[in-house]
Amino acid sequence: MKIRLAVENDYEDVDKILNYIHNIHHYEKPIHFKRTNSTISKEKYTELLKNENNKVFLLELGNEIIGICNVNIIKIEETLLIRERTILQIGNIGVLPSYQRHGYGKRLIEFIKNYKFDKKIDTVQLIVWDFNEKAIEFYRKMGFVNRTITMELS
C-alpha cells in the first residue's frame, strides 16, 4: 500500500472514485446533486493537478487505486478580526466500497495529518453532509470536531 500524488494518467481511476462519492450524495440529496457518470472533465482534472494549492493524493494497493483524498491549501490573511492561518481543506476523501473497513481511510487521514505537520499548516478542515452518519463517526474517531454548523432554509 502506498499513497502518492495523482498524475494525468490516473484520470479514469480518479473519476471512478469521485463518481462513487458523488453518487452517495446524489442518492441522499437529489435536490442538490445531479445524477452523473463523470464528476470531472479531463480538462478540469488537468487544471486541478497543475494548481500548486491543490493536491490529489491516491491510495494504491498493488496496481489498483482504491482511495483518494484531494485537498486545497487555503491561506487566510490576518485582518482586524481574523488571525492569519493556513487551512488544508479536504474536498473529497473516499475508499472504494470493497476496501472499506480495512483501515485504508484511516491511513489516508494519517497521511493528511503528517502532510499538515510537514508543511506547517495550522489546521485540516472538511465539510460533511448531515446524512452521512458513517463518515461523521469516522471523522470523529480520527479526531475531527465540529467547528461550525451550516443551516439551510428551503
Sequence and secondary structure as in RCSB ss.txt:
>XXXX:A:sequence
MKIRLAVENDYEDVDKILNYIHNIHHYEKPIHFKRTNSTISKEKYTELLKNENNKVFLLELGNEIIGICNVNIIK
IEETLLIRERTILQIGNIGVLPSYQRHGYGKRLIEFIKNYKFDKKIDTVQLIVWDFNEKAIEFYRKMGFVNRTIT
MELS
>XXXX:A:secstr
 EEEE  GGGHHHHHHHHHHHHHHHHHH TTTS   S SS HHHHHHHHH TTEEEEEEEETTEEEEEEEEEEEE
E   SSS  EEEEEEEEEEE GGGTTSSHHHHHHHHHHHHHHHTT  EEEE   TT HHHHHHHHHTT       
    
